[in-house]
């Protein structure tokens, strides 16, 4: 297990570095939200999801939807690391005519299930995906990653009602709970707490986990779901995780580091 | 409080048998669902108004009623399509298109999801219920979206054929399913998206309609013929992509174009045709529809008269356009 721990830590650090390179090259990006989600994405793609990067449209694949579409840098770096497309493609991030938009385009990028960007779209899609699996009598699972600020969009709560009504135990919502949204803390903007109680009241089985602890994430994501209820995993994270001067700082939602900051960040991300 | 403006008296016309296109829609969907297990229906507590009661009885597992939640309804439809299903997402058109427009854009059109959006009771069908329930902006909103085929069948036969085509077509479709009764106009021929049907041949003027207004135009053409005016009638059942060839041909070979739609005149059928006409061959046009206002209350028939969405108004517009007074 120690060996796996070290391997995953190395991979997550490499994904953060690659993501930062992409953002520096593009001169744009959402580094804070990317870095809060990298560990969740690493565990999902390397240890949890049953999918084949060589055949990304296999009908029986597990479905993963990243509802926080602005975290595209983290998603693309992870997908590429997992083998969905070439590492060199990452250098085109947000360049003219690149398939790698600032928000993911499922028509251009293998491994992306639906287009996200406007918030509150991923969970309704995931509910439909989970209902389709149930109609098929298929064991395939659906995972959706939402931001926490994103939960201020009402469509999430519509979809939560539907998920509970259908008893979708093949659906897992992972909330990237970094506590910050674009402009301020979630609790200073439109408070979400008590968040676990809200999901429980909506009929979900709720677990809270350290969103940067790979082993804990693996354990929770691989655990069999209690029957008859959808699952919510609140992953407690830090925006800008991995770089001391970015961590938990609202201004790093979409700031691009200057040369000196980039040098220091890369140094810290050597892991 | 001001008095309601006077409207013209109802026209005295023979009443051919009239049909609610939702019936043909529901029957065809049932037929497809029986033959193809991939077909599912998704709705927003509209089992009754979307005519899905029989579907619910026969295929309870394949009816996903999300409750009063249109955004989730469309997202769930896209997710079902991602799982290999063919979802027919049914709701009253004002709520489907207005409430869930961003989901229609991002989850369906831009993602090119194989979702069939079915906007029921559009236009002024819910006349008495007021502008919140009128769907007179839906075509303008939806035809602005890329990669969404926008279809407005004119009668029961075309409704059935359009539903069959939508099922067979792999891609996003919007079907505007009328509630206002219409006569049978078209034969049961396979639906061709993006193709206008010529219902009357003519060279003096072209009348273009869709959905509930097409039968008004055949009546208008018959009346114009009595005055020696030869009017072409086009059933423009696909708003997007538009049959630009038929529009260009009308502009080149007739003296002008009159459009009539149960929709605002801002950006709907008339707008779409005007874009093509001014680009290729400017000719005089008259665009009849709701003139950029929120409609007063009144049943659909009253509102059609009130806004000149009638055969008589189309006839007058054609004569006016040709410089021939009534």
Boltz contact constraints between the chains, C-beta under 6 A:
constraints:
  - contact:
      token1: [A, 59]
      token2: [B, 84]
      max_distance: 6.0
  - contact:
      token1: [A, 106]
      token2: [B, 111]
      max_distance: 6.0
  - contact:
      token1: [A, 107]
      token2: [B, 112]
      max_distance: 6.0
  - contact:
      token1: [A, 113]
      token2: [B, 82]
      max_distance: 6.0
  - contact:
      token1: [A, 114]
      token2: [B, 78]
      max_distance: 6.0
  - contact:
      token1: [A, 114]
      token2: [B, 107]
      max_distance: 6.0
  - contact:
      token1: [A, 114]
      token2: [B, 111]
      max_distance: 6.0
  - contact:
      token1: [A, 115]
      token2: [B, 106]
      max_distance: 6.0
  - contact:
      token1: [A, 115]
      token2: [B, 110]
      max_distance: 6.0
  - contact:
      token1: [A, 115]
      token2: [B, 111]
      max_distance: 6.0
  - contact:
      token1: [A, 118]
      token2: [B, 102]
      max_distance: 6.0
  - contact:
      token1: [A, 118]
      token2: [B, 106]
      max_distance: 6.0
  - contact:
      token1: [A, 121]
      token2: [B, 75]
      max_distance: 6.0
  - contact:
      token1: [A, 121]
      token2: [B, 106]
      max_distance: 6.0
  - contact:
      token1: [A, 121]
      token2: [B, 107]
      max_distance: 6.0
  - contact:
      token1: [A, 124]
      token2: [B, 72]
      max_distance: 6.0
  - contact:
      token1: [A, 124]
      token2: [B, 75]
      max_distance: 6.0
  - contact:
      token1: [A, 124]
      token2: [B, 76]
      max_distance: 6.0
  - contact:
      token1: [A, 125]
      token2: [B, 75]
      max_distance: 6.0
  - contact:
      token1: [A, 125]
      token2: [B, 78]
      max_distance: 6.0
  - contact:
      token1: [A, 125]
      token2: [B, 79]
      max_distance: 6.0
  - contact:
      token1: [A, 127]
      token2: [B, 76]
      max_distance: 6.0
  - contact:
      token1: [A, 128]
      token2: [B, 76]
      max_distance: 6.0
  - contact:
      token1: [A, 128]
      token2: [B, 79]
      max_distance: 6.0
  - contact:
      token1: [A, 128]
      token2: [B, 80]
      max_distance: 6.0
  - contact:
      token1: [A, 129]
      token2: [B, 79]
      max_distance: 6.0
  - contact:
      token1: [A, 129]
      token2: [B, 82]
      max_distance: 6.0
  - contact:
      token1: [A, 129]
      token2: [B, 83]
      max_distance: 6.0
  - contact:
      token1: [A, 131]
      token2: [B, 64]
      max_distance: 6.0
  - contact:
      token1: [A, 132]
      token2: [B, 80]
      max_distance: 6.0
  - contact:
      token1: [A, 132]
      token2: [B, 83]
      max_distance: 6.0
  - contact:
      token1: [A, 132]
      token2: [B, 85]
      max_distance: 6.0
  - contact:
      token1: [A, 155]
      token2: [B, 71]
      max_distance: 6.0
  - contact:
      token1: [A, 155]
      token2: [B, 72]
      max_distance: 6.0
  - contact:
      token1: [A, 158]
      token2: [B, 69]
      max_distance: 6.0
  - contact:
      token1: [A, 158]
      token2: [B, 72]
      max_distance: 6.0
  - contact:
      token1: [A, 159]
      token2: [B, 72]
      max_distance: 6.0
  - contact:
      token1: [A, 162]
      token2: [B, 66]
      max_distance: 6.0
  - contact:
      token1: [A, 162]
      token2: [B, 72]
      max_distance: 6.0
